[in-house]
């Protein structure tokens, strides 16, 4: 039986990682196989109408999506037959998500996909991985778009920053006089429309950590608002698992829930927990998008990593999932990263964070807000330097220039501008500076947290309020935001490293931060 490399599936070891031997052949694992869409052209046509602003037939319903745009039954059957031939079990399949999850041993998957799974060690730990591409037999060539989960390296990182203690030298020298805000205070500064997001569902994607209901109850009680309904959804065996480390993933989980929940306490907050792998991350996203029980109208994602750390098959799979979200009327808000124009890659080049760089995501960058007497006195790009963090932004090396960004320029800190040739990041922004950050409660302690992780749930809560106010989903915001820029306040001071804020769109804060009531009018 001949096998062929799956395009875009090539993997290389982590920088500095070394193989210490073959993976245990008896180790059991689960792998996500993504099947091609049955009608990709039809979905692209439908989404292109949304981009053009003339989608007269509106958003499709989840219940109809699988039939119109899901995987074809014959393709799903082909994967099942392949699994049976190699002794693999089908543990889950979902036509709308185009997903078949297979279970088996390392030895079985090595044989099925012609890979050689190894155990790798690096400075940050160890993982099971592979080098080179996945291989598919003739009968699956063109049928399967991606095979994820053979490699279980940590795929993404949370984008939050805790505020240093007040005795910190950096704090004393450059942050004197700054203060934090509750999410409600910031919503007031940004003139968010009234409302609670009643009747909406906000999906939050988490790849580790957890929350304690007692902390949430105490936090919302202190704010003087009703606690939102919070539901845990397990994906690929992911669990709500608080670690007790406020500076670990618990900080991310609590920040996301508390900001989104404070802005939209009438909304149902559904937290999708999954393993921090490419398969787990994608499965959490597609589970939320196609959840016919909770039906989220907005998704908040505060995890990501530089595009260079992803396989092409994974980035394409996420992008296709976000296209589906657009067709369903779901807004996907994604943090743009906390490491400025380099995105934490130490090669001297510019990098953008994914999945924020998908054109179908609303990429959320960061600002620093100085306020007094209930009003904003000054707002600039968040940039605390290489170690303190800065708004992620730049130009994608993978995604083509979307129609709604044509003609835009990226201004550089060293002078000069260049016309965008590829997707520019971010789209919008909001307060992210830990020094002017958000009052939150994590693992029993009150603390202040910033980072672009805070901006994604902030925008998600705003969208939930807007959706509730007009009783219909705003959906895919990007095309309309770029067409009018109404409801956004431009940020024109500061830089994130290699890029500088400028009039209009820039690669630090996008089109600017929200002016909530005006934005609600735009989508009313």
C-alpha positions in Angstrom: 0.0 0.0 0.0 1.6 3.3 -1.1 1.5 6.3 1.2 2.0 10.0 0.5 3.1 12.9 2.7 0.2 15.0 4.0 0.9 18.6 2.8 1.6 21.0 5.6 2.0 18.3 8.3 5.8 18.5 8.7 7.0 18.8 12.3 10.4 19.8 13.6 11.6 19.4 17.3 11.3 22.3 19.7 14.4 24.5 19.7 17.0 22.8 21.9 14.9 19.6 22.2 16.7 16.3 21.9 15.3 12.8 21.3 16.0 10.5 24.2 14.6 7.4 22.5 11.5 6.0 20.9 8.1 6.5 22.5 6.7 3.6 24.4 5.1 1.4 21.7 2.3 0.4 24.1 1.5 4.0 25.1 -2.1 4.8 24.3 -3.2 8.1 22.7 -6.0 9.8 20.8 -5.5 11.5 17.5 -7.8 13.9 15.7 -8.3 13.3 12.0 -9.9 16.3 10.2 -11.8 15.4 7.1 -12.3 17.7 4.1 -15.4 19.8 4.0 -18.1 18.5 1.7 -18.8 21.9 0.1 -15.8 24.2 0.8 -16.6 26.4 -2.2 -20.2 26.9 -1.1 -19.0 27.9 2.4 -16.4 30.3 1.1 -19.1 31.9 -1.1 -21.4 32.3 1.8 -18.7 33.9 4.0 -17.6 36.2 1.1 -21.1 37.6 1.1 -20.7 38.5 4.7 -17.4 40.2 3.8 -19.2 42.2 1.1 -22.0 43.0 3.5 -24.8 41.6 1.3 -25.6 38.3 3.0 -29.3 38.6 2.4 -29.9 35.0 3.7 -28.2 35.8 7.0 -26.4 33.3 9.2 -26.9 29.6 9.0 -28.3 27.6 11.9 -26.1 25.1 13.6 -28.6 22.3 13.1 -28.4 22.9 9.3 -24.6 23.3 9.1 -23.6 19.6 9.0 -26.0 18.8 6.2 -24.8 21.8 4.1 -21.2 22.2 5.0 -20.1 19.2 7.0 -18.0 16.2 6.0 -19.4 13.9 3.4 -20.6 10.5 4.8 -18.4 8.6 2.4 -15.3 10.5 3.6 -16.1 9.7 7.2 -16.6 6.1 6.3 -13.2 6.0 4.6 -11.5 7.1 7.8 -13.4 4.5 9.8 -12.3 1.8 7.4 -8.7 3.0 7.6 -8.9 2.9 11.4 -10.3 -0.7 11.3 -7.4 -1.8 9.0 -4.9 -0.6 11.5 -6.6 -1.8 14.7 -7.5 1.8 15.8 -10.8 2.6 17.5 -13.2 5.4 16.6 -14.0 7.1 19.9 -15.8 10.1 18.5 -17.0 11.5 15.1 -18.8 14.7 14.3 -19.8 15.6 10.7 -20.2 19.3 11.3 -16.8 19.5 13.0 -15.4 17.2 10.2 -13.7 15.3 13.0 -13.0 11.7 13.7 -11.0 10.9 16.9 -9.1 7.7 16.8 -7.6 5.8 19.8 -4.7 3.3 19.7 -1.1 2.7 20.7 2.0 4.4 19.6 2.9 1.3 17.6 -0.4 1.3 15.8 -0.2 5.0 14.9 3.4 4.7 13.8 2.2 2.0 11.3 -1.0 3.8 10.3 0.6 7.1 9.5 4.1 6.0 8.7 5.7 8.1 11.5 8.3 7.3 14.1 7.1 8.8 17.4 10.0 9.7 19.8 10.3 11.0 23.3 11.9 14.5 23.4 13.4 16.4 26.3 14.0 20.2 26.4 14.6 22.9 29.0 10.9 23.2 29.6 10.1 19.5 30.0 9.4 16.6 27.7 6.9 15.6 25.1 6.1 12.9 22.6 6.9 14.0 19.1 7.8 13.3 15.5 10.0 14.7 12.8 8.8 15.2 9.2 5.4 14.7 7.7 2.4 12.4 8.4 1.7 10.0 5.5 -1.6 8.9 4.2 -2.7 6.0 2.0 -4.1 6.5 -1.5 -7.7 6.2 -0.3 -7.3 9.1 2.1 -5.3 11.4 -0.1 -7.4 14.5 -0.6 -9.9 13.2 1.9 -8.0 14.1 5.1 -7.0 17.8 5.7 -5.1 17.3 9.0 -3.9 14.7 11.5 -3.3 16.2 14.9 -2.3 14.9 18.3 0.5 12.5 17.4 2.7 15.2 18.9 1.7 16.3 22.4 4.0 19.2 22.9 2.5 22.2 24.6 1.2 24.2 21.6 0.1 27.5 23.1 0.8 29.8 26.0 -1.6 32.1 28.0 -1.3 35.8 27.3 -1.6 37.3 30.7 0.8 39.3 32.9 0.5 39.8 36.7 1.3 43.2 38.0 4.7 43.3 39.8 4.6 44.1 43.5 4.6 47.7 44.4 8.2 47.5 45.7 9.4 46.4 42.3 12.1 48.8 40.9 10.5 48.9 37.4 7.2 49.8 39.0 8.6 52.6 41.1 10.6 54.2 38.3 8.0 54.2 35.5 4.6 53.4 36.9 4.1 55.9 39.7 0.5 57.0 40.0 -1.0 54.3 37.9 -4.0 52.3 39.2 -6.0 49.3 38.4 -9.7 49.0 37.5 -12.5 46.5 37.8 -13.9 45.3 34.5 -17.0 47.4 35.2 -15.0 50.6 35.7 -13.2 50.0 32.4 -16.5 49.3 30.7 -17.6 52.7 31.9 -14.5 54.4 30.6 -15.0 52.8 27.3 -18.8 53.8 27.3 -20.1 50.3 26.9 -23.8 50.1 26.2 -26.1 49.2 29.1 -27.1 45.6 29.5 -26.0 42.2 30.9 -25.7 40.0 27.9 -28.9 38.3 28.9 -29.7 35.3 26.7 -26.2 35.1 25.2 -23.6 32.4 25.7 -19.9 33.3 25.8 -17.5 30.4 25.1 -14.1 30.6 26.7 -11.3 28.3 25.5 -8.9 27.1 28.2 -5.9 24.7 27.8 -5.0 24.2 31.5 -5.7 25.3 35.0 -9.2 25.9 36.4 -11.5 28.0 38.6 -13.1 27.6 42.0 -16.8 28.5 42.3 -16.2 30.0 45.7 -13.7 32.5 44.2 -16.2 33.5 41.5 -19.0 33.9 44.1 -16.8 36.1 46.2 -15.5 38.1 43.3 -18.9 39.0 41.8 -20.4 39.6 45.2 -17.6 42.2 45.8 -18.5 43.9 42.5 -22.1 44.0 43.6 -23.5 42.0 40.6 -25.1 38.6 40.2 -22.8 35.8 39.4 -23.2 34.5 35.9 -24.0 30.9 35.1 -20.6 29.2 34.5 -20.6 25.7 32.9 -17.6 23.5 32.4 -17.3 21.5 29.1 -14.8 18.8 28.9 -13.0 18.3 25.5 -10.6 15.4 24.9 -10.6 14.6 28.6 -9.7 18.2 29.6 -11.0 19.2 33.1 -11.5 22.1 35.3 -8.4 21.5 37.4 -7.2 24.4 39.6 -3.5 24.1 40.3 -3.3 26.5 43.2 -0.7 28.6 41.3 -2.2 32.1 40.7 0.6 32.9 38.3 0.0 29.7 36.3 -2.9 28.8 34.1 -5.4 29.4 36.9 -4.7 33.1 36.4 -5.7 32.8 32.8 -8.9 30.9 33.5 -10.1 33.2 36.3 -9.1 36.4 34.4 -11.2 35.3 31.4 -14.3 34.3 33.4 -14.2 37.3 35.7 -13.8 39.9 32.9 -16.4 38.3 30.6 -18.7 37.6 33.5 -18.5 41.1 34.9 -19.2 42.7 31.6 -22.0 40.3 30.7 -23.3 38.7 34.0 -26.6 37.8 32.3 -24.8 35.6 29.8 -24.1 31.9 30.2 -20.3 31.5 30.4 -19.3 28.1 29.0 -15.6 27.2 29.6 -14.2 24.5 27.3 -11.3 22.8 28.9 -8.9 20.8 26.6 -5.3 19.6 26.7 -2.7 22.1 25.5 -1.9 20.4 22.2 -2.7 21.3 18.6 -5.5 18.6 18.6 -6.9 19.6 22.0 -6.9 23.3 21.1 -8.7 22.8 17.7 -11.2 20.3 19.2 -12.1 22.8 21.9 -12.7 25.5 19.3 -14.8 23.3 17.0 -16.7 21.9 19.9 -17.7 25.5 21.0 -18.5 26.5 17.4 -20.8 23.6 16.8 -22.3 23.3 20.3 -26.0 22.9 19.7 -26.8 22.8 23.4 -25.2 26.0 24.7 -25.0 27.8 21.3 -22.3 30.4 22.0 -22.6 33.7 20.0 -19.1 34.8 20.9 -15.9 32.9 21.6 -13.0 34.3 23.7 -9.5 32.8 23.2 -6.5 34.1 25.2 -4.0 31.4 24.2 -1.7 31.3 21.2 1.8 31.1 19.9 4.0 32.4 17.1 3.0 31.3 13.6 6.4 29.6 13.3 5.5 27.2 16.0 2.5 25.8 14.2 2.2 23.3 11.3 0.5 24.6 8.2 -2.2 21.9 8.5 -3.1 23.2 12.0 -3.3 26.8 11.0 -5.4 26.0 8.0 -7.7 23.9 10.2 -8.3 26.7 12.7 -8.8 29.2 9.9 -11.5 26.9 8.4 -13.1 26.5 11.8 -13.3 30.3 12.1 -14.8 30.6 8.7 -17.6 28.2 9.9 -18.0 30.5 12.9 -18.5 33.5 10.6 -21.2 31.6 8.7 -22.9 30.7 12.0 -22.8 34.3 13.2 -20.2 33.7 15.9 -17.7 36.4 16.8 -14.2 35.0 17.6 -12.1 37.3 19.9 -8.4 36.3 20.2 -5.6 37.8 22.2 -2.8 39.1 19.9 0.0 38.1 22.3 2.1 39.8 25.0 5.6 39.8 23.4 5.5 42.8 21.0 6.6 42.6 17.4 8.9 39.6 18.0 6.2 37.4 19.7 8.9 35.9 21.9 10.9 34.4 19.1 14.6 35.2 19.6 15.7 35.4 16.0 15.6 39.2 15.5 12.7 39.0 13.0 9.1 40.1 13.4 6.4 37.4 14.2 2.7 37.5 14.8 0.7 35.3 17.2 -1.7 32.6 16.0 -4.7 32.0 16.1 -5.1 35.8 16.3 -3.5 36.1 12.8 -6.4 34.2 11.2 -8.4 36.7 9.1 -11.6 35.3 10.6 -10.5 36.1 14.1 -10.9 39.5 15.8 -7.3 40.0 16.9 -7.2 42.0 20.2 -4.1 44.0 21.0 -3.2 46.0 24.1 -3.1 49.6 25.4 -2.1 51.4 28.6 -4.8 53.6 30.0 -4.4 56.6 32.3 -7.6 57.8 33.7 -9.0 60.2 36.3 -12.3 61.5 37.4 -14.1 58.8 35.4 -12.5 59.7 32.1 -9.6 58.6 30.0 -6.8 61.2 30.2 -4.3 59.3 27.9 -4.2 55.9 26.1 -1.1 54.6 24.4 0.3 51.3 23.1 1.1 48.9 25.9 4.8 48.4 26.0 6.7 47.6 29.2 9.9 46.4 27.3 11.2 42.9 26.5 10.6 41.5 30.0 7.5 43.4 31.0 5.5 42.6 27.8 4.0 44.6 24.9 1.0 44.4 22.6 1.5 41.7 20.0 1.2 42.8 16.4 2.7 42.8 13.0 2.2 41.1 9.6 1.4 37.5 9.1 3.8 35.3 7.1 1.1 32.7 6.4 -2.3 34.4 5.8 -3.0 36.4 2.6 -4.1 40.0 2.8 -7.9 40.1 3.4 -9.9 42.4 1.2 -10.9 44.6 4.1 -7.2 45.4 4.8 -6.3 46.3 1.3 -4.5 49.7 1.0 -3.4 49.8 4.6 0.1 50.8 5.7 2.2 49.4 8.6 4.3 52.2 10.2 7.6 51.2 11.6 9.3 52.5 14.7 12.6 53.2 12.9 10.7 55.3 10.3 8.9 54.7 7.1 5.8 52.7 6.3 5.1 49.7 4.0 1.9 48.7 2.3 0.4 45.5 3.9 1.1 42.5 1.7 -0.3 39.9 4.1 -2.8 39.9 7.0 -2.0 42.6 9.5 -2.5 42.1 13.3 -4.2 43.2 15.5 -7.7 44.5 14.5 -8.7 46.2 17.7 -7.3 46.9 21.2 -8.1 47.5 24.8 -6.4 48.0 28.2 -3.7 45.4 28.7 -1.0 47.0 30.8 -0.6 45.2 34.1 0.1 48.5 35.7 -3.3 49.8 34.7 -4.8 46.3 34.8 -7.8 44.5 36.1 -8.7 43.7 39.7 -9.4 39.9 39.8 -9.5 37.1 42.2 -7.4 33.9 41.7 -7.0 31.0 44.0 -8.3 32.9 47.0 -6.2 36.0 46.4 -7.0 39.4 45.0 -4.5 40.6 42.4 -4.1 42.7 39.4 -3.6 41.1 36.0 -3.1 42.5 32.5 -2.0 41.2 29.1 -3.9 40.9 25.9 -5.6 37.9 27.6 -7.7 40.5 29.3 -8.7 42.2 26.0 -10.3 39.1 24.3 -12.9 38.5 27.1 -13.4 42.3 27.4 -14.4 42.4 23.7 -16.4 39.2 24.1 -18.4 40.7 26.9 -19.0 43.8 24.9 -20.2 41.7 21.9 -22.5 39.8 24.2 -24.1 43.1 25.4 -24.5 44.2 21.8 -26.0 40.9 20.7 -28.5 41.0 23.5 -29.4 44.6 22.8 -30.3 43.9 19.2 -31.5 40.3 19.7 -29.3 39.0 16.9 -25.6 38.1 16.6 -23.1 40.7 15.3 -21.1 37.8 14.0 -18.0 38.4 11.9 -17.1 42.0 12.8 -13.9 42.6 10.8 -15.2 43.6 7.4 -17.7 46.2 8.8 -15.2 47.6 11.4 -12.6 48.2 8.6 -15.2 49.7 6.3 -16.4 52.3 8.7 -14.1 52.4 11.8 -17.1 53.7 13.6 -17.2 53.0 17.3 -13.4 52.8 17.6 -11.1 55.4 19.1 -7.7 55.5 17.4 -4.5 55.1 19.4 -1.7 57.1 17.9 1.1 57.0 20.5 3.6 54.3 21.4 5.1 51.2 19.8 5.4 47.5 20.3 9.0 47.2 19.2 9.4 47.3 15.5 6.0 48.9 14.8 4.6 52.2 15.9 1.1 53.6 16.5 -0.2 55.9 13.8 -3.3 57.5 12.5 -5.7 54.9 11.3 -4.9 51.2 11.5 -1.5 50.2 12.9 0.3 47.0 13.8 0.2 47.8 17.6 -3.5 48.5 18.4 -5.2 47.9 15.1 -8.1 50.3 14.5 -8.2 51.3 18.2 -10.1 50.6 21.4 -13.9 50.4 21.7 -16.2 53.3 22.1 -19.0 51.0 23.2 -22.3 52.8 22.5 -21.1 54.0 19.1 -20.0 50.5 18.3 -23.4 49.1 19.3 -25.0 51.6 16.9 -22.8 50.4 14.1 -24.1 46.9 14.5 -27.6 47.9 15.5 
